[in-house]
Amino acid sequence: MIPRVRRITALCALAAALTACGTASGDRPAPAASPASPASGAPSSTRPPVLAPGPGGLTPVFEHGPRNRGKTVALTFDADMTADQGPRAASGEHFDNPGLIGALRALKVPATVFMTGRWADQYPAEARDLGRDPRFEVANHSWSHYAFTADCYGLPTVDAGRMREDVQRAYTSLRAAGVPHPMPYFRFPGGCYDQRALRALSGLGVTAVQWDVVSGDAFATDADAVVKQVLDGVGPGSVVVMHCTRSAAPTTERVVRTVVPELRARGYRFVKVSELIGQAGTGR
């Protein structure tokens, strides 16, 4: 399974240090009540669904929802910013894409945003805006966006002894930015993980979320090619990985504006990752 995951992550990992998302201005829907987040210490009867741990308490991994529960698809967007990219942001590089977020809102598409803690530190207003909009759910993408394995597309690596801390620090940053209830889902930087990484996160209560459809939007200049790749790849229960930075994924807004109506015409319903995990975990 690991080699296959690494192959399909190649395109998005090329933009791993660049990709991120932000928000557009305008009216926002009233925030909905959300459950407690991992390690918050606050019990909740409406805690988001997670997968059961694997053997020995190993962190579970989710790639897609059930194939026989109807035509549902989850669009996910990685809000990446690495620990060492502060100077680039200070010099004017934009790690956001207000147009894309505005398009999702206009199209009434729910989505799951995997956000690094470093990004939330840089853009607390945008993080808070996304976290309080019931159309979106915000999940953990590590604090540093450093890789949890060696040889992960050139990303710096996190020492095994600090992997758990990196995830916990991201949750701290998300809450400090004003995300009231970050979800108990974690996406490995670059999509790279191994048994050691899964063991390191055991006990945190998170489900590791991968995907089964790579959009190919990272650094893409041909929106039509990205659209074709998504439409060709999507099946019932699919999780699509996309990016939302203005500089490194310039076609993504156009892709979303084309893909969404086409998939709806094919009978698909857009959902958040939490709904797919709920179906997978309960057999609904």
C-alpha positions in Angstrom: 0.0 0.0 0.0 2.8 2.4 0.8 4.4 2.4 -2.7 1.1 3.0 -4.3 0.4 6.0 -2.0 3.8 7.4 -2.8 3.2 7.2 -6.5 -0.1 9.0 -6.4 1.2 11.7 -4.2 4.0 12.8 -6.6 2.2 15.6 -8.2 0.8 17.2 -5.1 4.0 16.7 -3.2 5.9 18.8 -5.7 3.9 21.8 -4.4 4.0 20.6 -0.8 6.0 23.6 0.4 3.9 26.1 -1.5 0.2 25.1 -1.4 -2.3 26.8 0.9 -5.8 28.3 1.0 -7.6 31.3 2.2 -10.9 33.0 2.2 -12.9 35.5 0.3 -14.6 38.5 1.8 -18.3 38.8 2.1 -21.2 37.5 4.2 -20.7 34.2 6.0 -23.3 31.7 7.1 -23.8 31.5 10.9 -21.4 28.9 12.4 -22.8 25.6 13.4 -22.1 23.8 16.6 -19.1 21.5 16.4 -17.9 18.6 18.5 -14.9 18.5 20.7 -11.5 18.1 19.1 -8.8 15.5 19.8 -7.0 15.8 23.1 -9.2 18.7 24.1 -10.4 16.9 27.2 -13.9 18.0 26.6 -16.3 15.1 26.2 -18.9 15.3 23.4 -21.7 12.9 22.4 -21.4 14.4 18.8 -17.6 13.8 18.4 -16.7 13.4 14.7 -16.5 9.8 13.5 -13.0 8.2 13.4 -11.8 4.8 12.4 -10.9 2.2 15.0 -7.2 1.9 15.7 -5.4 -0.9 13.9 -3.5 -3.8 15.6 -1.6 -2.7 18.7 -3.4 0.6 18.6 -1.8 1.7 15.3 -3.2 4.9 13.8 -5.9 4.0 11.2 -5.6 5.2 7.6 -8.6 6.2 5.5 -8.3 6.5 1.7 -11.9 6.6 0.4 -15.4 5.9 1.5 -17.6 2.9 0.7 -18.1 2.2 -3.0 -21.7 1.0 -2.5 -23.3 3.8 -0.5 -24.2 6.1 -3.3 -22.5 8.7 -5.4 -20.7 10.8 -2.8 -17.4 12.5 -3.3 -15.2 14.7 -0.9 -13.1 17.5 -2.2 -10.1 18.2 0.1 -7.7 21.1 0.0 -4.3 21.2 1.6 -3.4 24.6 3.3 0.4 24.1 3.3 3.0 26.4 4.7 6.3 25.0 6.0 8.1 26.0 9.1 10.8 27.9 7.1 8.6 29.9 4.7 8.0 32.9 6.9 10.5 35.1 4.9 8.7 34.2 1.7 5.4 35.3 3.1 7.0 38.4 4.5 8.3 39.3 1.0 4.8 39.1 -0.5 4.2 35.5 -1.5 0.6 34.6 -1.0 -0.2 31.2 0.6 -3.9 31.6 0.0 -6.6 31.6 -2.7 -9.6 33.7 -1.9 -11.1 33.1 -5.3 -11.2 29.4 -4.8 -12.8 29.6 -1.4 -15.3 32.1 -2.8 -16.1 29.6 -5.6 -16.8 26.8 -3.2 -19.1 29.0 -1.2 -20.9 30.3 -4.4 -21.3 26.7 -5.6 -22.4 25.6 -2.1 -19.8 22.8 -2.0 -18.7 21.5 1.4 -15.1 20.7 1.7 -12.4 19.5 4.1 -9.3 21.7 4.5 -6.1 20.1 5.9 -4.2 23.0 7.4 -0.7 23.3 8.8 -0.2 25.0 12.1 2.4 27.3 10.5 -0.3 28.5 8.0 -2.7 29.1 10.8 -0.1 31.2 12.6 0.5 33.2 9.4 -3.2 33.7 8.5 -5.2 33.5 11.7 -8.2 35.5 10.3 -8.5 33.2 7.3 -8.1 30.1 9.5 -10.8 31.4 11.9 -13.1 32.2 9.0 -12.8 28.7 7.5 -13.1 27.1 10.9 -16.3 28.9 11.8 -18.1 28.3 8.4 -20.2 25.2 8.6 -19.6 24.5 5.0 -16.0 23.6 5.8 -14.2 21.4 8.3 -10.6 22.1 9.2 -8.3 19.2 9.9 -4.6 18.8 10.9 -1.8 18.8 8.3 1.1 18.9 10.9 2.6 22.2 12.2 5.8 22.2 10.2 4.8 20.4 7.0 8.0 18.4 7.3 7.9 14.8 6.2 7.2 11.9 8.5 9.4 9.6 6.5 12.7 9.9 4.7 12.9 10.4 1.0 9.5 12.3 0.7 9.9 14.4 -2.4 12.7 16.6 -0.9 10.8 17.7 2.2 12.8 18.1 5.4 12.0 15.4 7.9 10.6 15.3 11.4 12.5 13.2 13.9 10.5 10.2 15.1 10.6 11.5 18.6 8.9 14.8 17.6 6.2 13.6 15.2 3.6 13.5 18.0 4.6 16.9 19.2 4.3 18.3 15.6 0.7 17.1 15.4 -0.2 18.4 18.8 1.4 21.8 18.1 -0.7 22.1 14.9 -3.9 21.7 17.0 -2.6 24.3 19.4 -2.1 26.7 16.5 -5.5 26.0 14.9 -7.3 26.7 18.2 -5.2 29.8 18.8 -6.2 31.2 15.4 -9.8 30.8 16.3 -10.7 27.4 14.8 -13.2 26.3 17.5 -13.3 22.6 16.8 -10.5 21.2 14.5 -11.4 17.8 13.3 -9.6 14.5 14.5 -8.2 13.9 11.1 -4.6 14.2 10.1 -3.0 14.2 6.6 0.7 13.4 6.4 2.8 16.0 4.6 3.5 14.8 1.1 1.2 11.8 1.8 4.2 9.9 3.1 4.0 7.6 6.0 5.2 4.2 7.3 4.6 2.0 10.3 6.9 4.1 12.5 4.9 7.2 11.8 1.6 5.4 12.4 3.0 4.1 15.7 4.2 7.6 16.7 0.7 9.0 16.4 -1.0 6.1 18.2 -3.2 7.3 21.1 -3.8 10.7 19.7 -7.3 9.7 18.5 -6.8 10.8 15.0 -7.5 9.1 11.7 -4.9 9.6 9.0 -6.6 10.7 5.8 -5.1 10.0 2.4 -7.1 10.0 -0.9 -7.8 7.9 -4.0 -7.9 10.7 -6.6 -4.9 13.1 -7.3 -6.2 16.2 -9.1 -2.8 17.0 -10.6 -3.4 20.7 -10.0 0.0 21.5 -8.4 1.8 23.8 -10.8 -0.7 22.9 -13.6 -1.3 25.5 -16.3 -3.8 23.5 -18.3 -7.1 23.5 -16.4 -8.8 21.2 -18.9 -6.2 18.5 -18.2 -6.8 18.7 -14.5 -10.5 18.6 -15.0 -10.1 15.4 -17.1 -7.9 13.8 -14.5 -10.4 14.4 -11.7 -13.5 13.4 -13.7 -11.7 10.2 -14.9 -10.7 9.3 -11.4 -13.7 10.0 -9.3 -15.9 7.1 -8.2 -18.4 6.6 -5.4 -16.8 7.5 -2.1 -13.8 9.2 -3.6 -11.6 11.6 -1.8 -9.9 14.1 -4.1 -6.8 15.9 -3.1 -6.4 19.5 -4.4 -4.4 22.6 -3.6 -5.4 26.2 -3.2 -2.5 28.6 -3.5 -2.5 31.4 -6.0 1.1 30.9 -7.1 1.5 27.1 -7.2 -1.9 25.9 -8.2 -3.3 28.7 -10.5 -5.9 26.6 -12.3 -7.7 25.2 -9.3 -10.5 27.7 -9.1 -11.3 27.1 -12.8 -11.1 23.4 -12.2 -13.6 23.5 -9.4 -16.0 25.7 -11.3 -16.0 23.1 -14.1 -15.8 19.8 -12.1 -18.6 20.6 -9.6 -21.4 21.1 -12.0 -20.3 18.1 -14.2 -20.1 15.7 -11.2 -23.5 17.0 -10.0 -24.9 16.3 -13.5 -23.5 12.7 -13.1 -25.5 12.3 -9.9 -22.7 13.0 -7.4 -23.3 14.6 -4.0 -20.5 16.5 -2.4 -19.7 15.7 1.3 -17.0 16.4 3.8 -14.5 13.7 4.8 -16.3 13.2 8.1 -19.4 11.9 6.3 -17.4 9.3 4.4 -15.5 8.2 7.5 -18.8 7.9 9.3 -20.1 5.6 6.5 -16.9 3.5 6.5 -16.8 3.2 10.3 -20.4 2.3 10.9 -21.4 0.4 7.7 -24.3 2.8 7.1 
